[in-house]
Each structure stands twice: as C-alpha cells, then as structure tokens.
C-alpha cells in the first residue's frame, strides 16, 4: 500500500482541512485518522454506512478481589503512583492513577490483586465503498502509539496491496506521530507562518528525516504573516525540501469548515490553492518535476 501522511508541528495549522480536501480530490478509496487523542476527520468525511466498533485493550490495570483481601495495606505502601486508596471499608484502585506496573500484585500476601486487560480506546472502521479507519483514545491512557498502529493495520487489512491511502496524523512529534510515520511513502507537513509554527515545523521535519521518509512542506494562511511564510520557503530551499505551495487565509473556507464541509467541495480561493497543491504533492509523490503555480 502506498501512503501519504499529512502532519503538522502544532495543532490548529489546518492539517485535517488539507487532508480531507486531498481525500476528495484524489477520490481516495482508503484513508485513516491517526489523531487518536482528538479525531475529527469523520466530521468532514460524512461516511453513510454504519461502522464496525471494537474495544482496544492497552496495558493492564490492577484489580482487587475483595473476597481475598485482608486489608493489610501492603499494596498502598508499595504503590509508587498512589493509585490505591481505602474508601468505605475497602481498598480501591484508582483507574487513572494505575500504571499497571504489577508491584501491588507482586507484594500482596493473599494474591488478591491481579493485572487484568483494560479498555484503552475504541476502534472504528468503515469498509464498504471506501475504507476509513479511525479510533478514539480513552482519557488517561498512555498507549496512543500502539492504537495508531492498530488504526493503520485495520486500514491496510481491508485494502489491496497497490491501494493509495491518505493518512491524517497527529500534531507534534510524540508517540502517535512516530507510529504514523512508520511505513509511509511520503509526509506532507502543513506549516503555520508564525514563530512557533516555524519552530514546530523544524522539529517535525527532523523527526521525519530520522525515518528516511520523503518529505514536503506547504504553508497554510500564508498571508497572515508573509515574512514568516517566506522564511519557511527559504528554509525548504536551503534544506532541499520540496515546497508544495501556499494557502491563503479565506473566510469562506473557515465558514465551510465550521459547517463540516471539505474544501474540495467549496468554490473559494483556498480550495483552488489546495487543488494546485494537491497536484504538486502527487507529482512529488510520484517523483515528477512539474510544479503548478
């Protein structure tokens, strides 16, 4: 499977806006939302069929068998995360405090504690006319990278080997981003023309380069800070990174997005610019040289 991943160094740059438009421009038959902490691609794609929903199990959590517990307090004394408390005459494991390390189970003289599988998120898969894989991480869970990997596996499982897929990744450079990058053919970074946007773009570029993946950059809302936008273009030129184009700040685009519409289906300046950028990106993806201005 050939995969184009769309990332951003920070949240709010327009990554999902670009991803949703690319999916429609390409008429992609496979796509995924790997921003499992805050997935929102489904709000724009408007899938009609009912999805398959399944639980995702991450690392285990401690569970106390109160029929065996003798209230000795050894578990509380040895829990370095303060995840066990005594309430209403019983020892209770605080769900969001437990890290599943197993120390409490190890020291319990009555074997009253066991580490058991815990639901860490929810997987969602649409697989009729198009394959769309997404997921939502449970609040407080620390397994975002593994969940992203499962999202991608679900998409790949139901597609042909030669299928082309567009993946909407997470912002930043953390575990879900690293899991998203693994195995993709190319990454498009959506940058914001600001001081923080420039800094975060440089971090994500270095992260992608560490994986050896092909990389390209575009600038969204470039006319809100033209000097910084030109600085980003100069950075790309200096570091031999293909620059795919600029997207204007367009109030019509903002209104369409607030209505849950893909910009590929809206007649506005930003839509035309993303269309040209899509052509540039696909030609870079396929290693051709023509640039659409």
C-alpha positions in Angstrom: 0.0 0.0 0.0 1.2 3.5 -0.9 0.6 6.0 1.9 0.7 9.8 2.0 0.8 11.1 5.6 -0.2 14.7 6.4 1.3 16.1 9.6 1.8 19.4 11.4 4.3 20.5 14.1 1.5 22.0 16.1 -2.3 21.9 16.4 -4.5 24.3 14.5 -2.4 24.7 11.4 -5.1 23.2 9.1 -3.8 19.7 8.8 -7.2 18.0 8.7 -8.5 20.6 6.4 -5.8 19.8 3.9 -6.2 16.0 4.5 -9.9 16.0 3.9 -9.6 18.1 0.7 -6.8 15.8 -0.6 -9.0 12.7 0.1 -11.8 14.2 -2.1 -9.5 15.5 -4.8 -7.9 12.0 -5.1 -11.2 10.2 -4.6 -9.2 8.1 -2.3 -10.6 4.7 -1.5 -8.7 4.3 1.7 -7.9 6.8 4.4 -7.3 7.0 8.1 -7.4 9.4 11.0 -4.4 8.7 13.3 -5.0 11.7 15.6 -6.4 9.3 18.2 -6.3 11.9 21.0 -8.8 14.2 19.2 -10.0 12.6 15.9 -12.2 14.8 13.8 -11.7 13.7 10.1 -15.1 11.9 10.4 -16.8 15.2 10.9 -15.9 16.2 7.4 -16.0 12.9 5.5 -19.7 12.1 6.4 -19.5 8.3 5.9 -23.0 7.0 5.4 -22.6 3.3 6.4 -22.6 2.0 9.9 -19.0 1.4 11.2 -17.6 -1.6 12.9 -16.8 -0.6 16.5 -14.5 -2.6 18.7 -12.7 -2.0 22.0 -8.9 -1.6 22.0 -7.0 -3.1 25.0 -3.9 -1.4 26.1 -1.7 -2.2 29.1 -3.4 -3.9 32.1 -4.7 -2.3 35.3 -4.7 -3.7 38.8 -7.9 -5.3 40.0 -8.6 -6.3 43.6 -10.5 -9.4 44.6 -12.2 -8.2 47.8 -13.1 -11.7 48.8 -9.4 -12.4 49.2 -8.3 -9.0 50.5 -7.4 -8.9 54.3 -6.9 -5.1 54.3 -3.2 -5.4 55.3 -2.3 -2.2 53.5 0.9 -3.6 51.9 -0.3 -2.6 48.4 -0.8 1.0 49.4 2.6 1.2 51.0 4.3 -0.1 47.8 2.3 1.7 45.1 4.7 4.5 43.9 1.8 6.1 41.9 -0.6 6.5 44.9 -3.2 4.7 42.8 -4.7 2.7 45.7 -6.9 4.2 48.3 -9.0 3.0 51.2 -12.7 4.0 50.8 -15.8 2.9 52.6 -14.0 -0.1 54.2 -12.3 -1.4 51.1 -9.2 -0.9 49.1 -9.9 0.7 45.7 -7.6 1.0 42.6 -7.9 4.5 41.0 -8.3 3.8 37.3 -6.5 6.9 36.1 -3.6 6.6 38.6 -2.7 2.9 38.0 0.1 2.4 35.6 -0.2 -1.4 35.5 3.3 -2.0 36.8 2.3 -5.0 38.9 4.1 -4.2 42.1 0.9 -4.4 44.1 0.1 -7.9 42.7 3.7 -9.0 43.5 3.7 -7.9 47.1 0.1 -9.0 48.0 0.4 -11.9 50.5 -3.1 -13.1 49.6 -2.8 -13.0 45.8 -5.8 -10.7 45.9 -4.6 -8.4 43.2 -4.1 -9.2 39.5 -3.2 -7.2 36.4 -6.1 -7.5 34.0 -6.7 -6.2 30.5 -8.2 -2.7 30.4 -10.0 -0.9 27.6 -7.7 1.9 26.4 -9.7 3.1 23.4 -12.3 2.5 20.7 -11.5 1.5 17.1 -13.9 2.5 14.3 -13.8 1.0 10.8 -15.8 1.8 7.7 -15.2 -0.7 4.9 -17.9 -0.7 2.3 -17.4 1.6 -0.7 -14.4 3.2 0.9 -12.1 2.1 3.8 -11.9 4.6 6.6 -10.1 3.7 9.8 -10.1 5.8 12.9 -10.1 5.5 16.7 -10.5 7.4 20.0 -8.1 7.0 22.8 -9.6 6.7 26.3 -8.8 9.6 28.5 -5.8 9.0 30.6 -4.5 6.1 28.5 -0.8 6.1 27.6 -0.9 3.8 24.6 -1.6 6.3 21.8 1.3 5.0 19.6 0.0 1.4 19.8 -3.5 2.5 19.0 -2.3 4.4 15.9 -0.5 1.3 14.7 -3.7 -0.6 15.0 -5.7 2.1 13.1 -3.2 1.7 10.2 -3.3 -2.1 10.4 -7.1 -2.1 10.2 -7.0 0.1 7.1 -4.3 -2.0 5.4 -6.1 -5.2 6.2 -9.1 -4.3 4.0 -7.3 -2.8 1.1 -5.4 -4.0 -2.0 -1.6 -4.1 -1.8 -1.4 -1.4 -4.5 -4.0 0.9 -3.0 -3.3 4.6 -2.4 -4.1 5.9 1.1 -4.2 9.3 2.7 -3.5 9.4 6.5 -4.3 12.4 8.7 -1.8 12.3 11.5 -1.4 13.9 14.9 0.2 17.3 15.6 3.6 17.4 17.3 6.4 14.8 17.4 5.1 12.4 20.1 4.4 8.6 20.0 1.3 8.8 17.8 3.3 10.8 15.2 6.1 8.4 15.2 3.7 5.4 14.8 2.0 7.3 12.0 5.3 7.9 10.1 6.3 4.2 10.2 5.9 2.6 6.8 4.6 5.7 4.8 6.0 6.7 1.5 5.8 10.4 1.9 4.9 13.1 4.5 3.4 16.5 3.8 4.0 19.0 6.6 1.4 21.7 6.9 3.2 24.7 8.4 1.9 27.9 10.0 3.6 31.3 9.3 4.4 32.2 12.9 7.4 31.9 15.2 6.0 28.8 17.0 4.8 27.4 13.7 8.3 27.7 12.2 10.0 26.1 15.3 7.5 23.2 15.4 7.8 22.7 11.6 11.6 22.3 12.0 11.1 19.7 14.8 8.7 17.6 12.7 10.9 17.8 9.6 13.9 16.4 11.7 11.7 13.7 13.1 10.5 12.6 9.6 14.0 12.7 8.2 15.1 10.4 11.0 12.8 7.8 9.5 14.2 8.3 6.0 10.7 9.1 4.5 10.2 11.5 1.6 9.1 14.9 2.9 7.5 18.0 1.6 6.1 21.3 3.1 3.3 23.7 2.5 2.2 26.9 4.3 -1.4 27.5 5.4 -2.8 31.0 6.0 0.5 32.4 4.5 -0.9 35.9 4.0 -1.4 36.3 7.8 2.4 36.7 8.1 4.1 36.9 4.7 7.6 37.5 6.1 7.4 34.3 8.1 5.9 32.4 5.2 8.8 33.5 3.0 11.2 32.4 5.8 9.6 28.9 5.7 10.0 28.8 1.9 13.7 29.8 2.3 14.2 27.1 4.9 12.8 24.5 2.5 15.1 25.7 -0.3 18.1 25.7 1.9 17.4 22.2 3.2 16.4 20.8 -0.2 12.8 20.1 0.9 10.2 20.3 -1.9 7.8 23.2 -1.3 4.3 22.3 -2.4 2.5 25.7 -2.2 0.7 28.3 -0.2 -2.9 28.5 1.1 -4.5 31.9 1.8 -6.5 32.8 4.8 -10.0 32.6 3.4 -13.1 33.4 5.4 -15.2 31.4 3.0 -13.1 28.4 3.8 -13.4 28.9 7.5 -17.2 29.1 7.2 -17.3 25.9 5.1 -15.1 24.0 7.6 -17.4 25.1 10.5 -20.3 23.6 8.6 -18.4 20.3 8.3 -17.6 20.6 4.6 -14.5 19.5 2.7 -12.9 22.4 0.9 -12.7 20.2 -2.2 -16.5 20.7 -2.5 -16.4 24.5 -2.0 -15.8 27.2 -4.6 -13.4 29.5 -3.0 -9.8 30.8 -3.3 -8.4 28.4 -0.7 -10.0 25.4 -2.4 -8.3 26.4 -5.7 -4.9 26.7 -3.9 -5.3 23.4 -2.2 -6.2 21.8 -5.5 -3.0 23.1 -7.1 -1.1 22.0 -4.0 -2.6 18.5 -4.3 -1.3 18.2 -7.9 2.1 19.3 -6.8 2.1 16.9 -3.9 1.1 13.9 -6.1 3.7 14.7 -8.7 6.3 14.9 -5.9 4.9 11.6 -4.5 5.4 10.0 -7.9 8.8 11.7 -8.4 8.0 14.1 -11.3 9.1 17.7 -11.5 6.3 19.8 -12.8 5.0 22.5 -10.3 1.6 24.1 -10.6 1.5 27.7 -9.7 
